[in-house]
Amino acid sequence: MNLLNGDCLQILPTLGEQSFDLVVTSPPYNLGIDYNTFKDTASRTDFLDWCRSWATEIRRVMADDASFFLNVGAAPANPLMPYQLLLALTDGPSPLFILQNTFHWIKSISVETRSGEIISAGHFKPINSPRFVNDCHEFVFHLTKSGKVPLDRRGAGVPYQDKSNISRWGHTGGVDKRCRGNTWFIPYDTIQSRDQERPHPATFPVGLVEQCIRIHGKGEATRLLDPFLGIGTSAVAAQSMKLSHFTGIELDSYYLSVAHDRLKTPPQTELF
Ligand SMILES: C[S@@+](CC[C@H](N)C(=O)[O-])C[C@H]1O[C@@H](n2cnc3c(N)ncnc32)[C@H](O)[C@@H]1O
């Protein structure tokens, strides 16, 4: 585990070209979130320019068949940000990446069963507004250099609901696993005290990173990078999946110290 304290714009250029198979990260979203050190309040243009700078470095350190899973959410006051960031990285005269897949990280869902019962699961921050509904999802944009990176679709798959499909479709090879699709219901763990158990305003769940590792399909050989490490969620996923190499970069030394603590006491159970 290589956990580095500093600005990823300074540190990324020190990392070797094509030295990572997988990047999973969640940058600051420029939504005015109250981070310890980082000021999350740039102008839209400055923010997008800044994102292009670190994304250029990410591209440089990615192997040609690497995957970059970019997690971004929006806010009612800033609903276009994920799309603007995506366009900044994939559009224009010199696109950095091709958008290969769009995943939806579902934090909370309500499902009506056949008997009419409604079951709800998962945590989210409620929005108190007559205009806006609760926001229960974020994007995970899957960006690659070529748009043609093969994935282990069934590595992150689920069993067939209707088992007759296993013999009906030739591509199953007799295996009871199908591609899960692009809606990933991955709830946050239930916690009692945010200050003690999750002292950071904008984390993603360990299960989200584990899912990215599975679908990229390189197993324990995966060399994983997270340049906006926060309190080390992706490092915990790398540890739980016994990856050969992990590098994380975080500006704030307190968040990094929490990441070190989490690695010493890995979670017993993780929902996803
Ligand atoms: C959305 S949070 C990531 C949270 C992380 N996924 C987790 O689960 O803990 C973004 C993080 O980027 C950090 N950050 C902001 N600017 C940075 C920079 N230039 N270099 C490295 N880290 C930075 C912030 O301190 C914040 O912890």
The ligand as an SDF file (V2000), in Angstrom:
LIG
                    3D

 27 29  0  0  0  0  0  0  0  0999 V2000
  -14.9870   13.0940   -2.7570 C   0  0  0  0  0  0  0  0  0  0  0  0
  -13.6420   13.0240   -1.6700 S   0  0  0  0  0  0  0  0  0  0  0  0
  -13.0610   11.3510   -1.8610 C   0  0  0  0  0  0  0  0  0  0  0  0
  -13.5890   10.4220   -0.7860 C   0  0  0  0  0  0  0  0  0  0  0  0
  -13.1290    8.9860   -0.9310 C   0  0  0  0  0  0  0  0  0  0  0  0
  -13.6680    8.3710   -2.1270 N   0  0  0  0  0  0  0  0  0  0  0  0
  -13.5380    8.1550    0.2830 C   0  0  0  0  0  0  0  0  0  0  0  0
  -14.4100    7.2700    0.1620 O   0  0  0  0  0  0  0  0  0  0  0  0
  -13.0170    8.4470    1.3650 O   0  0  0  0  0  0  0  0  0  0  0  0
  -12.3970   13.9580   -2.4760 C   0  0  0  0  0  0  0  0  0  0  0  0
  -11.1020   14.0680   -1.6770 C   0  0  0  0  0  0  0  0  0  0  0  0
  -10.1270   14.7210   -2.5060 O   0  0  0  0  0  0  0  0  0  0  0  0
   -9.2490   15.4340   -1.6450 C   0  0  0  0  0  0  0  0  0  0  0  0
   -8.5140   16.3720   -2.4970 N   0  0  0  0  0  0  0  0  0  0  0  0
   -8.9180   17.5860   -2.9580 C   0  0  0  0  0  0  0  0  0  0  0  0
   -7.9850   18.1280   -3.7550 N   0  0  0  0  0  0  0  0  0  0  0  0
   -6.9690   17.2430   -3.8340 C   0  0  0  0  0  0  0  0  0  0  0  0
   -5.7320   17.2230   -4.5250 C   0  0  0  0  0  0  0  0  0  0  0  0
   -5.3600   18.2480   -5.2980 N   0  0  0  0  0  0  0  0  0  0  0  0
   -4.9340   16.1390   -4.3830 N   0  0  0  0  0  0  0  0  0  0  0  0
   -5.3100   15.0970   -3.5900 C   0  0  0  0  0  0  0  0  0  0  0  0
   -6.4620   15.0690   -2.9030 N   0  0  0  0  0  0  0  0  0  0  0  0
   -7.2890   16.1200   -3.0180 C   0  0  0  0  0  0  0  0  0  0  0  0
  -10.1660   16.0380   -0.6010 C   0  0  0  0  0  0  0  0  0  0  0  0
   -9.4660   16.3710    0.5840 O   0  0  0  0  0  0  0  0  0  0  0  0
  -11.1960   14.9000   -0.4160 C   0  0  0  0  0  0  0  0  0  0  0  0
  -10.8500   14.0950    0.6920 O   0  0  0  0  0  0  0  0  0  0  0  0
  1  2  1  0
  2  3  1  0
  2 10  1  0
  3  4  1  0
  4  5  1  0
  5  6  1  0
  5  7  1  0
  7  8  2  0
  7  9  1  0
 10 11  1  0
 11 12  1  0
 11 26  1  0
 12 13  1  0
 13 14  1  0
 13 24  1  0
 14 15  1  0
 14 23  1  0
 15 16  2  0
 16 17  1  0
 17 18  1  0
 17 23  2  0
 18 19  1  0
 18 20  2  0
 20 21  1  0
 21 22  2  0
 22 23  1  0
 24 25  1  0
 24 26  1  0
 26 27  1  0
M  CHG  2   2   1   9  -1
M  END
$$$$
